[in-house]
Amino acid sequence: MKQLTGADEMWFSLESSNTPMLISDVHIYNPAAAPGNSVSQKDILNYIKERSDCLPMREKRYPVPFLADYSYWVEDETFDLKNHIHFSTLSKPGTWKQFCSEVERIISIPLDMSRPLWEMHVIKGLNKIDGVPKGCFAMIHKKHHGQFDGSSECDPYT
């Protein structure tokens, strides 16, 4: 159990339905650089699982009753990676407009505040987007400022 800093707690105090304190990023990946020229759902789940112990991915916020003090980060006893990583495929033909609509839909859904405050969405079927090679996929990562604005205790890229 670790107490939030004042700066991290501030993000939660600013949170409202009109102003979610989320950070979202979108990345498009070309699997041609991966071994075997492909990346499976299992590959993605394993990659994230290997790094989930060194990032605040398993902790959820536990507010102090009556807001008498800063909240705490506690281990989510029911943590399941599959609740945080979602896979989908755009309907054919898989155009830029379809992709942007899907990104907008995903980002507009609030995070479940009773769980660790992040989600990752993997989208396949981007085959009709100009400049994007066939077979590419996108990752949309949503995270709460209060959980991911600080520094991690290990390098997730090693």
DSSP file (Angstrom, degrees, kcal/mol; ACC not computed):
  #  RESIDUE AA STRUCTURE BP1 BP2  ACC     N-H-->O    O-->H-N    N-H-->O    O-->H-N    TCO  KAPPA ALPHA  PHI   PSI    X-CA   Y-CA   Z-CA
    1    1 A M              0   0    0      0, 0.0     2,-0.4     0, 0.0    73,-0.2   0.000 360.0 360.0 360.0 130.4    0.0    0.0    0.0
    2    2 A K  E     -A   73   0A   0     71,-1.6    71,-3.3     0, 0.0     2,-0.2  -0.998 360.0-125.1-134.5 133.9    1.4    3.4   -1.0
    3    3 A Q  E     -A   72   0A   0     -2,-0.4    69,-0.3    69,-0.2    68,-0.1  -0.533  28.7-113.9 -80.2 142.8   -0.2    6.8   -0.4
    4    4 A L        -     0   0    0     67,-2.5     2,-0.1    -2,-0.2    66,-0.1  -0.355  29.4-117.6 -67.4 151.8   -0.8    9.1   -3.4
    5    5 A T     >  -     0   0    0      1,-0.1     4,-2.6    -2,-0.1     5,-0.2  -0.426  28.7-105.8 -80.5 166.2    1.1   12.3   -3.5
    6    6 A G  H  > S+     0   0    0      1,-0.2     4,-1.7     2,-0.2    -1,-0.1   0.878 122.1  53.0 -59.7 -38.2   -0.7   15.6   -3.4
    7    7 A A  H  > S+     0   0    0      2,-0.2     4,-0.9     1,-0.2    -1,-0.2   0.911 111.0  45.6 -65.4 -41.7   -0.1   16.1   -7.2
    8    8 A D  H >> S+     0   0    0      1,-0.2     4,-0.8     2,-0.2     3,-0.6   0.909 111.6  51.6 -68.1 -40.4   -1.6   12.7   -8.0
    9    9 A E  H >X S+     0   0    0     -4,-2.6     4,-1.8     1,-0.2     3,-0.5   0.832  99.6  66.6 -64.0 -31.1   -4.6   13.3   -5.7
   10   10 A M  H 3X S+     0   0    0     -4,-1.7     4,-1.6     1,-0.2    -1,-0.2   0.885  93.4  58.3 -57.7 -39.7   -5.1   16.6   -7.5
   11   11 A W  H <X S+     0   0    0     -4,-0.9     4,-0.5    -3,-0.6    -1,-0.2   0.863 107.4  47.4 -60.2 -35.4   -6.0   14.7  -10.7
   12   12 A F  H X< S+     0   0    0     -4,-0.8     3,-0.5    -3,-0.5    -1,-0.2   0.852 108.5  53.6 -74.9 -34.0   -8.8   12.9   -8.9
   13   13 A S  H 3< S+     0   0    0     -4,-1.8    -2,-0.2     1,-0.2    -1,-0.2   0.783 109.6  49.4 -70.5 -25.1  -10.2   16.1   -7.3
   14   14 A L  H 3< S+     0   0    0     -4,-1.6    -1,-0.2    -5,-0.2    -2,-0.2   0.605  88.1 113.2 -85.6 -12.5  -10.4   17.7  -10.8
   15   15 A E    <<  +     0   0    0     -4,-0.5     2,-0.3    -3,-0.5    -3,-0.0  -0.351  34.5 149.4 -65.7 134.3  -12.2   14.7  -12.2
   16   16 A S        -     0   0    0      3,-0.9     3,-0.3    -2,-0.1     5,-0.0  -0.937  61.1 -97.2-150.7 173.0  -15.8   15.1  -13.4
   17   17 A S  S    S+     0   0    0     -2,-0.3    -2,-0.0     1,-0.2    -1,-0.0   0.810 127.0  44.2 -65.2 -27.1  -18.1   13.7  -16.0
   18   18 A N  S    S+     0   0    0      1,-0.2    -1,-0.2    -3,-0.0    -3,-0.1   0.654 121.6  38.1 -89.1 -17.3  -17.3   16.7  -18.3
   19   19 A T  S    S-     0   0    0     -3,-0.3    -3,-0.9    -5,-0.1    -1,-0.2  -0.589  72.1-175.5-135.3  73.8  -13.5   16.6  -17.5
   20   20 A P        -     0   0    0      0, 0.0     2,-1.4     0, 0.0    -3,-0.1  -0.492  27.1-133.2 -68.0 138.7  -12.1   13.1  -17.3
   21   21 A M        +     0   0    0     -2,-0.2   124,-2.8   -10,-0.1   125,-0.4  -0.431  55.6 141.6 -92.5  60.6   -8.5   13.2  -16.3
   22   22 A L  E     -C  144   0B   0     -2,-1.4     2,-0.5   122,-0.2   122,-0.2  -0.725  43.8-151.9-105.7 151.2   -7.4   10.7  -18.9
   23   23 A I  E     -C  143   0B   0    120,-3.4   120,-2.3    -2,-0.3     2,-0.4  -0.987  22.0-177.1-113.5 129.8   -4.3   10.5  -21.1
   24   24 A S  E     +C  142   0B   0     -2,-0.5     2,-0.3   118,-0.2   118,-0.2  -0.989   5.9 179.8-129.8 140.0   -4.9    8.7  -24.4
   25   25 A D  E     -C  141   0B   0    116,-1.8   116,-2.4    -2,-0.4     2,-0.4  -0.984  13.4-151.4-137.4 152.1   -2.5    7.8  -27.1
   26   26 A V  E     +C  140   0B   0     -2,-0.3     2,-0.4   114,-0.2   114,-0.2  -0.982  14.8 179.7-125.6 130.3   -2.9    6.1  -30.4
   27   27 A H  E     -C  139   0B   0    112,-2.4   112,-2.8    -2,-0.4     2,-0.5  -0.980  16.5-150.3-130.4 142.5   -0.1    4.1  -32.1
   28   28 A I  E     -C  138   0B   0     -2,-0.4     2,-0.4   110,-0.2   110,-0.2  -0.966  18.3-162.1-113.9 128.6   -0.1    2.2  -35.4
   29   29 A Y  E     -C  137   0B   0    108,-3.4   108,-2.0    -2,-0.5    -2,-0.0  -0.875  14.9-147.3-115.2 140.6    2.2   -0.8  -35.6
   30   30 A N    >   -     0   0    0     -2,-0.4     3,-1.3   106,-0.2     4,-0.1  -0.922   6.8-159.2-103.3 112.0    3.6   -2.6  -38.6
   31   31 A P  G >  S+     0   0    0      0, 0.0     3,-1.8     0, 0.0     6,-0.1   0.547  74.9  92.8 -70.7  -4.2    4.0   -6.3  -37.7
   32   32 A A  G 3  S+     0   0    0      1,-0.3     5,-0.2     5,-0.1     4,-0.1   0.767  83.7  53.9 -60.4 -24.0    6.4   -6.8  -40.6
   33   33 A A  G <  S+     0   0    0     -3,-1.3    -1,-0.3     4,-0.1     3,-0.1   0.565  93.5  91.9 -85.7  -9.1    9.3   -6.0  -38.2
   34   34 A A  S X  S-     0   0    0     -3,-1.8     3,-2.4    -4,-0.1     2,-0.1  -0.451  96.0 -83.0 -83.7 156.7    8.2   -8.7  -35.7
   35   35 A P  G >  S+     0   0    0      0, 0.0     3,-0.9     0, 0.0    -1,-0.1  -0.386 121.0  11.5 -56.5 130.5    9.4  -12.3  -35.8
   36   36 A G  G 3  S-     0   0    0      1,-0.2     3,-0.1    -4,-0.1    -3,-0.1   0.564 119.0 -91.3  75.6   7.6    7.4  -14.2  -38.4
   37   37 A N  G <  S+     0   0    0     -3,-2.4     2,-0.3    -5,-0.2    -1,-0.2   0.747 101.4  88.7  58.1  27.1    6.0  -10.9  -39.7
   38   38 A S    <   -     0   0    0     -3,-0.9     2,-0.4    -6,-0.1    -1,-0.2  -0.996  57.8-154.7-151.2 156.7    3.0  -11.2  -37.3
   39   39 A V        -     0   0    0     -2,-0.3     2,-0.1    -3,-0.1    -3,-0.0  -0.990  20.8-159.2-131.2 120.9    1.9  -10.2  -33.8
   40   40 A S     >  -     0   0    0     -2,-0.4     4,-2.0     1,-0.1     5,-0.2  -0.461  32.9-108.2 -95.5 168.9   -0.9  -12.3  -32.2
   41   41 A Q  H  > S+     0   0    0      1,-0.2     4,-2.7     2,-0.2     5,-0.2   0.901 123.1  53.5 -59.3 -40.8   -3.2  -11.5  -29.3
   42   42 A K  H  > S+     0   0    0      1,-0.2     4,-2.7     2,-0.2     5,-0.2   0.893 105.5  53.1 -62.7 -40.4   -1.2  -13.9  -27.2
   43   43 A D  H  > S+     0   0    0      2,-0.2     4,-2.4     1,-0.2    -1,-0.2   0.924 111.6  45.9 -59.3 -45.0    2.0  -12.1  -28.1
   44   44 A I  H  X S+     0   0    0     -4,-2.0     4,-2.3     2,-0.2     5,-0.2   0.935 113.0  48.6 -66.0 -47.0    0.5   -8.8  -27.0
   45   45 A L  H  X S+     0   0    0     -4,-2.7     4,-2.7     1,-0.2    -2,-0.2   0.915 113.7  47.2 -59.7 -43.7   -0.9  -10.2  -23.8
   46   46 A N  H  X S+     0   0    0     -4,-2.7     4,-2.3     2,-0.2    -1,-0.2   0.903 110.2  52.7 -64.9 -41.4    2.4  -11.9  -22.9
   47   47 A Y  H  X S+     0   0    0     -4,-2.4     4,-0.7    -5,-0.2    -2,-0.2   0.926 114.9  40.9 -60.4 -46.1    4.4   -8.7  -23.7
   48   48 A I  H >X S+     0   0    0     -4,-2.3     4,-1.0     1,-0.2     3,-1.0   0.912 112.6  54.9 -69.8 -42.4    2.2   -6.6  -21.3
   49   49 A K  H >< S+     0   0    0     -4,-2.7     3,-0.7     1,-0.3     4,-0.4   0.891 102.8  56.8 -58.7 -40.9    2.1   -9.4  -18.7
   50   50 A E  H 3< S+     0   0    0     -4,-2.3    -1,-0.3     1,-0.2    -2,-0.2   0.765 115.9  37.1 -61.7 -25.1    5.9   -9.5  -18.5
   51   51 A R  H X< S+     0   0    0     -3,-1.0     3,-1.2    -4,-0.7     4,-0.4   0.489  90.4  91.3-105.2  -5.8    5.9   -5.8  -17.7
   52   52 A S  T <<>S+     0   0    0     -4,-1.0     5,-0.6    -3,-0.7     3,-0.4   0.697  80.8  59.5 -69.9 -17.8    2.9   -5.5  -15.5
   53   53 A D  T 3 5S+     0   0    0     -4,-0.4    -1,-0.3     1,-0.2    -2,-0.1   0.724 105.5  47.7 -80.6 -20.0    4.8   -6.1  -12.3
   54   54 A C  T < 5S+     0   0    0     -3,-1.2   100,-0.7    -4,-0.1    99,-0.5   0.369 108.0  58.7-105.1   6.3    7.1   -3.1  -12.8
   55   55 A L  T > 5S-     0   0    0     -4,-0.4     2,-2.8    -3,-0.4     3,-0.6  -0.898  97.4-100.5-126.1 159.6    4.4   -0.6  -13.6
   56   56 A P  T 3 5S+     0   0    0      0, 0.0    -3,-0.1     0, 0.0    -4,-0.1  -0.262  82.5 121.1 -76.3  58.4    1.4    0.6  -11.6
   57   57 A M  T 3 < +     0   0    0     -2,-2.8    61,-0.1    -5,-0.6    -4,-0.1   0.629  69.8  45.0 -96.3 -16.1   -0.8   -1.7  -13.6
   58   58 A R  S <  S+     0   0    0     -3,-0.6    18,-2.9    -6,-0.3     2,-0.4   0.387  93.8  95.0-107.8   1.2   -2.2   -3.8  -10.8
   59   59 A E  E     -B   75   0A   0     16,-0.2    58,-0.4    56,-0.1     2,-0.3  -0.739  51.8-166.7 -99.7 141.6   -3.0   -1.1   -8.3
   60   60 A K  E     -B   74   0A   0     14,-2.9    14,-2.6    -2,-0.4     2,-0.3  -0.856  30.2 -98.7-120.0 161.1   -6.3    0.6   -7.8
   61   61 A R  E     -B   73   0A   0     54,-0.4    12,-0.2    -2,-0.3    86,-0.0  -0.607  28.7-167.4 -81.9 134.0   -7.1    3.7   -5.9
   62   62 A Y  E     -B   72   0A   0     10,-3.3    10,-2.3    -2,-0.3     2,-0.1  -0.912  15.6-147.1-121.0 101.2   -8.5    3.3   -2.4
   63   63 A P        -     0   0    0      0, 0.0     8,-0.1     0, 0.0     7,-0.1  -0.406  19.6-115.3 -68.8 142.7   -9.9    6.7   -1.2
   64   64 A V    >   -     0   0    0      5,-0.5     3,-2.1     1,-0.1     5,-0.2  -0.588  45.2 -92.8 -73.3 135.5   -9.7    7.4    2.5
   65   65 A P  G >  S+     0   0    0      0, 0.0     3,-1.6     0, 0.0    -1,-0.1  -0.178 109.8   7.5 -53.0 141.0  -13.2    7.6    4.1
   66   66 A F  G 3  S-     0   0    0      1,-0.3    -2,-0.1     2,-0.1     0, 0.0   0.607 116.8 -89.7  61.7  14.3  -14.6   11.1    4.3
   67   67 A L  G <  S+     0   0    0     -3,-2.1    -1,-0.3     1,-0.1     4,-0.1   0.846  80.8 152.0  52.8  36.2  -11.6   12.2    2.2
   68   68 A A    <   +     0   0    0     -3,-1.6     2,-0.3    -4,-0.1    -1,-0.1   0.629  66.3   1.0 -72.3 -14.3   -9.8   12.8    5.5
   69   69 A D  S    S-     0   0    0     -5,-0.2    -5,-0.5    -4,-0.1     2,-0.0  -0.927  99.2 -61.1-157.9 175.9   -6.4   12.2    3.8
   70   70 A Y        -     0   0    0     -2,-0.3   -64,-0.1   -66,-0.1    -2,-0.1  -0.349  61.1-104.6 -65.4 150.4   -4.9   11.4    0.4
   71   71 A S        -     0   0    0    -66,-0.1   -67,-2.5    -8,-0.1     2,-0.3  -0.066  31.2-128.1 -66.6 172.9   -6.0    8.1   -1.1
   72   72 A Y  E     -AB   3  62A   0    -10,-2.3   -10,-3.3   -69,-0.3     2,-0.6  -0.912   8.4-126.0-123.4 152.6   -3.8    4.9   -1.3
   73   73 A W  E     -AB   2  61A   0    -71,-3.3   -71,-1.6    -2,-0.3     2,-0.3  -0.887  35.9-178.9 -92.6 126.0   -2.8    2.6   -4.1
   74   74 A V  E     - B   0  60A   0    -14,-2.6   -14,-2.9    -2,-0.6     2,-0.2  -0.936  34.5 -97.1-126.2 150.5   -3.7   -1.0   -3.2
   75   75 A E  E     - B   0  59A   0     -2,-0.3     2,-1.0   -16,-0.2   -16,-0.2  -0.451  35.9-125.3 -64.3 130.8   -3.2   -4.2   -5.0
   76   76 A D    >   -     0   0    0    -18,-2.9     3,-1.9    -2,-0.2    -1,-0.1  -0.713  19.5-161.5 -79.7 106.4   -6.3   -5.2   -7.0
   77   77 A E  T 3  S+     0   0    0     -2,-1.0    -1,-0.2     1,-0.3    -2,-0.0   0.717  89.9  46.8 -63.4 -21.6   -6.9   -8.7   -5.7
   78   78 A T  T 3  S+     0   0    0     -3,-0.1    -1,-0.3     2,-0.0    -2,-0.1   0.127  80.5 152.4-106.4  20.0   -9.1   -9.5   -8.7
   79   79 A F    <   +     0   0    0     -3,-1.9     2,-0.4   -21,-0.2     3,-0.1  -0.256  15.4 174.6 -56.5 130.4   -6.7   -8.1  -11.3
   80   80 A D    >   -     0   0    0      1,-0.1     3,-2.4     0, 0.0     4,-0.4  -0.953  29.1-146.7-140.3 118.8   -7.1   -9.8  -14.7
   81   81 A L  G >> S+     0   0    0     -2,-0.4     3,-1.8     1,-0.3     4,-1.3   0.812  97.8  66.3 -54.0 -33.0   -5.2   -8.5  -17.6
   82   82 A K  G 34 S+     0   0    0      1,-0.3    -1,-0.3     2,-0.2    -3,-0.0   0.675  92.0  61.8 -68.1 -15.7   -8.1   -9.5  -19.9
   83   83 A N  G <4 S+     0   0    0     -3,-2.4    -1,-0.3     1,-0.1    -2,-0.2   0.600 112.0  38.1 -79.4 -11.1  -10.2   -6.8  -18.2
   84   84 A H  T <4 S+     0   0    0     -3,-1.8    36,-3.2    -4,-0.4     2,-0.5   0.591 107.1  63.9-116.1 -16.4   -7.8   -4.1  -19.4
   85   85 A I  E  <  -d  120   0B   0     -4,-1.3     2,-0.4    34,-0.2    36,-0.2  -0.958  62.9-175.2-117.5 123.4   -6.8   -5.3  -22.9
   86   86 A H  E     -d  121   0B   0     34,-2.9    36,-3.3    -2,-0.5     2,-0.4  -0.926   9.1-155.8-122.4 140.5   -9.5   -5.4  -25.6
   87   87 A F  E     +d  122   0B   0     -2,-0.4     2,-0.3    34,-0.2    36,-0.2  -0.930  21.6 155.0-118.2 137.8   -9.2   -6.7  -29.2
   88   88 A S  E     -d  123   0B   0     34,-2.4    36,-2.5    -2,-0.4     2,-0.4  -0.963  29.4-137.6-152.2 168.1  -11.4   -5.7  -32.1
   89   89 A T  E     -d  124   0B   0     -2,-0.3    36,-0.2    34,-0.2     3,-0.1  -0.998  26.7-117.6-131.3 133.2  -11.4   -5.5  -35.9
   90   90 A L        -     0   0    0     34,-2.8     2,-0.1    -2,-0.4     9,-0.0  -0.379  37.3-105.5 -63.6 146.5  -12.8   -2.6  -38.0
   91   91 A S    >   -     0   0    0      1,-0.1     3,-1.0     7,-0.1     4,-0.2  -0.417  64.3 -54.8 -65.4 150.1  -15.6   -3.6  -40.3
   92   92 A K  T 3  S+     0   0    0      1,-0.3    -1,-0.1     2,-0.1    34,-0.0  -0.447 123.7  32.1 -65.8 140.1  -14.6   -3.8  -43.9
   93   93 A P  T 3  S-     0   0    0      0, 0.0    -1,-0.3     0, 0.0    35,-0.2  -0.980  84.9-147.2 -90.7 -11.1  -13.3   -1.8  -45.7
   94   94 A G    <   +     0   0    0     -3,-1.0    34,-1.8    33,-0.2    -2,-0.1   0.947  29.4 178.0  84.8  56.2  -11.4   -0.4  -42.7
   95   95 A T  B  >  -f  128   0C   0     -4,-0.2     4,-2.4    32,-0.1    34,-0.2  -0.339  44.7-106.0 -90.4 169.8  -11.1    3.3  -43.7
   96   96 A W  H  > S+     0   0    0     32,-0.5     4,-2.9     1,-0.2     5,-0.2   0.903 121.3  53.4 -59.4 -43.1   -9.6    6.2  -41.9
   97   97 A K  H  > S+     0   0    0      1,-0.2     4,-2.2     2,-0.2    -1,-0.2   0.918 109.6  47.5 -61.1 -44.3  -13.1    7.5  -41.1
   98   98 A Q  H  > S+     0   0    0      2,-0.2     4,-2.1     1,-0.2    -1,-0.2   0.915 112.9  49.7 -61.5 -43.0  -14.1    4.2  -39.5
   99   99 A F  H  X S+     0   0    0     -4,-2.4     4,-2.5     1,-0.2    -2,-0.2   0.935 110.6  48.4 -62.8 -47.1  -10.8    4.1  -37.5
  100  100 A C  H  X S+     0   0    0     -4,-2.9     4,-2.5     1,-0.2    -1,-0.2   0.884 110.5  52.1 -62.4 -38.4  -11.3    7.7  -36.2
  101  101 A S  H  X S+     0   0    0     -4,-2.2     4,-2.2    -5,-0.2    -1,-0.2   0.894 110.6  48.2 -63.5 -39.8  -14.9    6.9  -35.2
  102  102 A E  H  X S+     0   0    0     -4,-2.1     4,-2.5     2,-0.2    -2,-0.2   0.904 111.4  49.4 -68.3 -41.6  -13.7    3.8  -33.3
  103  103 A V  H  X S+     0   0    0     -4,-2.5     4,-2.6     2,-0.2     5,-0.2   0.932 111.5  50.0 -61.6 -45.2  -10.9    5.8  -31.5
  104  104 A E  H  X S+     0   0    0     -4,-2.5     4,-1.7     1,-0.2    -2,-0.2   0.914 111.1  49.1 -59.3 -43.9  -13.5    8.5  -30.6
  105  105 A R  H  X S+     0   0    0     -4,-2.2     4,-0.7     2,-0.2    -2,-0.2   0.931 112.9  46.8 -61.8 -46.6  -15.8    5.9  -29.2
  106  106 A I  H >< S+     0   0    0     -4,-2.5     3,-1.0     1,-0.2    -2,-0.2   0.926 112.9  47.7 -63.2 -46.4  -13.1    4.2  -27.1
  107  107 A I  H 3< S+     0   0    0     -4,-2.6    -1,-0.2     1,-0.2    -2,-0.2   0.803 105.8  59.9 -68.1 -27.9  -11.7    7.4  -25.7
  108  108 A S  H 3< S+     0   0    0     -4,-1.7    -1,-0.2    -5,-0.2    -2,-0.2   0.660  84.2  91.5 -76.4 -14.2  -15.2    8.7  -24.8
  109  109 A I  S << S-     0   0    0     -3,-1.0    -4,-0.0    -4,-0.7     0, 0.0  -0.705  81.5-124.0 -83.6 123.6  -16.0    5.7  -22.5
  110  110 A P        -     0   0    0      0, 0.0     2,-0.1     0, 0.0    -2,-0.1  -0.256  25.6-106.5 -64.3 152.2  -14.9    6.5  -18.9
  111  111 A L        -     0   0    0      1,-0.1     2,-0.9     6,-0.1     6,-0.1  -0.460  35.2-104.7 -72.0 151.1  -12.5    4.2  -17.1
  112  112 A D    >   -     0   0    0      4,-0.2     3,-1.8     1,-0.2     6,-0.1  -0.714  29.9-157.8 -78.0 108.0  -13.9    1.9  -14.4
  113  113 A M  T 3  S+     0   0    0     -2,-0.9   -52,-0.3     1,-0.3    -1,-0.2   0.552  85.9  66.9 -70.3  -6.9  -12.7    3.7  -11.2
  114  114 A S  T 3  S+     0   0    0      2,-0.1    -1,-0.3   -54,-0.1   -54,-0.1   0.445 102.3  51.9 -91.2   0.4  -13.0    0.5   -9.1
  115  115 A R  S <  S-     0   0    0     -3,-1.8   -54,-0.4     1,-0.1   -56,-0.1  -0.713 111.3 -62.1-122.4 173.3  -10.1   -1.1  -11.1
  116  116 A P        -     0   0    0      0, 0.0     2,-1.8     0, 0.0   -56,-0.2  -0.398  63.1-113.8 -55.4 139.9   -6.6   -0.1  -12.0
  117  117 A L  S    S+     0   0    0    -58,-0.4    27,-1.9    -4,-0.1     2,-0.3  -0.406  78.3  81.9 -92.2  64.5   -7.0    2.9  -14.1
  118  118 A W  E     - E   0 143B   0     -2,-1.8     2,-0.3    25,-0.2    25,-0.2  -0.988  44.2-174.9-156.7 156.4   -5.9    1.9  -17.6
  119  119 A E  E     - E   0 142B   0     23,-2.5    23,-2.7    -2,-0.3     2,-0.4  -0.981   9.2-156.5-147.3 152.8   -7.1    0.2  -20.7
  120  120 A M  E     -dE  85 141B   0    -36,-3.2   -34,-2.9    -2,-0.3     2,-0.5  -0.999   7.0-164.9-132.7 131.9   -5.5   -0.9  -24.0
  121  121 A H  E     -dE  86 140B   0     19,-2.8    19,-2.8    -2,-0.4     2,-0.5  -0.973   3.4-160.5-119.2 126.2   -7.4   -1.5  -27.2
  122  122 A V  E     -dE  87 139B   0    -36,-3.3   -34,-2.4    -2,-0.5     2,-0.5  -0.925  10.9-168.0-107.7 124.2   -5.9   -3.3  -30.1
  123  123 A I  E     -dE  88 138B   0     15,-2.7    15,-2.7    -2,-0.5   -34,-0.2  -0.954   5.7-177.3-120.3 124.8   -7.6   -2.7  -33.4
  124  124 A K  E     +d   89   0B   0    -36,-2.5   -34,-2.8    -2,-0.5    13,-0.1  -0.562  53.5  67.9-105.6 175.1   -7.0   -4.7  -36.6
  125  125 A G        +     0   0    0     11,-0.4     3,-0.3   -36,-0.2    -1,-0.1   0.816  47.8 143.0  86.1  32.2   -8.4   -4.3  -40.1
  126  126 A L    >   +     0   0    0     10,-0.8     3,-1.2     1,-0.2   -32,-0.1  -0.079  24.9 129.5 -91.1  34.8   -6.8   -1.0  -41.0
  127  127 A N  T 3   +     0   0    0      1,-0.3    -1,-0.2   -34,-0.1   -33,-0.2   0.583  64.6  49.1 -74.8 -11.8   -6.4   -2.1  -44.6
  128  128 A K  B 3  S+f   95   0C   0    -34,-1.8     2,-0.6    -3,-0.3   -32,-0.5   0.021  78.4 114.9-116.4  27.9   -7.9    0.9  -46.4
  129  129 A I  S X  S-     0   0    0     -3,-1.2     3,-2.1     3,-0.3   -34,-0.1  -0.881  72.3-116.0 -99.6 121.3   -6.0    3.7  -44.7
  130  130 A D  T 3  S+     0   0    0     -2,-0.6    -2,-0.1     1,-0.3    -1,-0.0  -0.276  97.6  13.9 -56.2 132.6   -3.7    5.6  -47.0
  131  131 A G  T 3  S+     0   0    0      1,-0.2    -1,-0.3     0, 0.0    -3,-0.0   0.369 100.0 108.8  84.9  -5.0   -0.1    5.2  -46.1
  132  132 A V    <   -     0   0    0     -3,-2.1    -3,-0.3    -6,-0.1    -1,-0.2  -0.919  69.8-128.3-107.1 116.7   -0.7    2.4  -43.7
  133  133 A P    >   -     0   0    0      0, 0.0     3,-1.5     0, 0.0    -7,-0.1  -0.243  35.1 -91.4 -61.7 150.2    0.6   -1.0  -45.0
  134  134 A K  T 3  S+     0   0    0      1,-0.2     3,-0.1    -7,-0.1    -7,-0.1  -0.298 111.6  33.7 -59.2 144.8   -1.8   -3.9  -45.0
  135  135 A G  T 3  S+     0   0    0      1,-0.3    -1,-0.2    -3,-0.1    -8,-0.1   0.314  84.8 134.8  91.1  -7.6   -1.7   -6.0  -41.8
  136  136 A C    <   -     0   0    0     -3,-1.5   -10,-0.8  -106,-0.1   -11,-0.4  -0.308  36.3-160.5 -70.2 159.1   -0.9   -3.1  -39.5
  137  137 A F  E     -C   29   0B   0   -108,-2.0  -108,-3.4   -13,-0.1     2,-0.3  -0.944   8.3-132.1-137.0 159.8   -2.8   -2.7  -36.2
  138  138 A A  E     -CE  28 123B   0    -15,-2.7   -15,-2.7    -2,-0.3     2,-0.4  -0.830   7.6-155.6-112.6 150.7   -3.4    0.1  -33.8
  139  139 A M  E     -CE  27 122B   0   -112,-2.8  -112,-2.4    -2,-0.3     2,-0.5  -0.996   5.0-166.9-124.2 127.4   -3.1    0.3  -30.1
  140  140 A I  E     -CE  26 121B   0    -19,-2.8   -19,-2.8    -2,-0.4     2,-0.5  -0.967   8.0-165.1-111.9 123.6   -5.1    2.9  -28.1
  141  141 A H  E     -CE  25 120B   0   -116,-2.4  -116,-1.8    -2,-0.5     2,-0.4  -0.945   4.5-171.9-114.9 122.0   -3.9    3.3  -24.5
  142  142 A K  E     +CE  24 119B   0    -23,-2.7   -23,-2.5    -2,-0.5     2,-0.3  -0.939  14.5 162.6-111.4 133.4   -6.1    5.1  -22.0
  143  143 A K  E     -CE  23 118B   0   -120,-2.3  -120,-3.4    -2,-0.4     2,-0.4  -0.987  37.2-111.4-148.1 155.4   -4.7    5.9  -18.6
  144  144 A H  E >>  -C   22   0B   0    -27,-1.9     4,-2.0    -2,-0.3     3,-1.3  -0.719  20.1-134.1 -90.5 135.7   -5.6    8.2  -15.7
  145  145 A H  H 3> S+     0   0    0   -124,-2.8     4,-1.4    -2,-0.4     5,-0.2   0.883 104.6  59.4 -51.7 -41.6   -3.3   11.1  -14.9
  146  146 A G  H 34 S+     0   0    0   -125,-0.4    -1,-0.3     1,-0.2     4,-0.1   0.748 112.7  36.8 -64.2 -24.4   -3.4   10.2  -11.2
  147  147 A Q  H <4 S+     0   0    0     -3,-1.3    -1,-0.2   -30,-0.2    -2,-0.2   0.747 127.5  30.2 -98.6 -27.0   -2.0    6.7  -11.7
  148  148 A F  H  < S+     0   0    0     -4,-2.0    -2,-0.2     1,-0.1    -3,-0.2   0.258  91.5  87.9-121.2  13.1    0.5    7.3  -14.5
  149  149 A D  S  < S+     0   0    0     -4,-1.4    -1,-0.1    -5,-0.2    -3,-0.1   0.688  81.1  70.2 -85.9 -17.1    1.8   10.8  -14.1
  150  150 A G  S    S-     0   0    0     -5,-0.2     2,-0.3     1,-0.1    -3,-0.0  -0.109  95.6 -81.7 -86.7-171.6    4.6    9.8  -11.7
  151  151 A S        -     0   0    0      1,-0.0     2,-0.1     2,-0.0    -1,-0.1  -0.708  39.4-125.9 -96.2 147.2    7.7    7.8  -12.4
  152  152 A S        -     0   0    0     -2,-0.3   -97,-0.1     2,-0.1    -1,-0.0  -0.463  13.5-127.1 -86.2 163.0    7.8    4.1  -12.6
  153  153 A E  S    S+     0   0    0    -99,-0.5     2,-0.3    -2,-0.1   -98,-0.1   0.552  89.1  26.5 -88.2  -8.2   10.2    2.0  -10.5
  154  154 A C  S    S-     0   0    0   -100,-0.7    -2,-0.1     0, 0.0    -1,-0.0  -0.965  88.2 -97.4-147.6 165.2   11.6    0.1  -13.4
  155  155 A D    >   -     0   0    0     -2,-0.3     3,-1.4     1,-0.1  -100,-0.1  -0.755  25.7-161.2 -87.4 113.2   12.1    0.5  -17.1
  156  156 A P  T 3  S+     0   0    0      0, 0.0    -1,-0.1     0, 0.0  -101,-0.1   0.595  85.5  64.5 -71.0  -8.1    9.2   -1.2  -19.0
  157  157 A Y  T 3         0   0    0      1,-0.2    -2,-0.0  -106,-0.0  -106,-0.0   0.310 360.0 360.0 -99.5   9.0   11.3   -1.3  -22.2
  158  158 A T    <         0   0    0     -3,-1.4    -1,-0.2  -107,-0.0    -3,-0.0   0.435 360.0 360.0-101.5 360.0   14.0   -3.7  -20.9
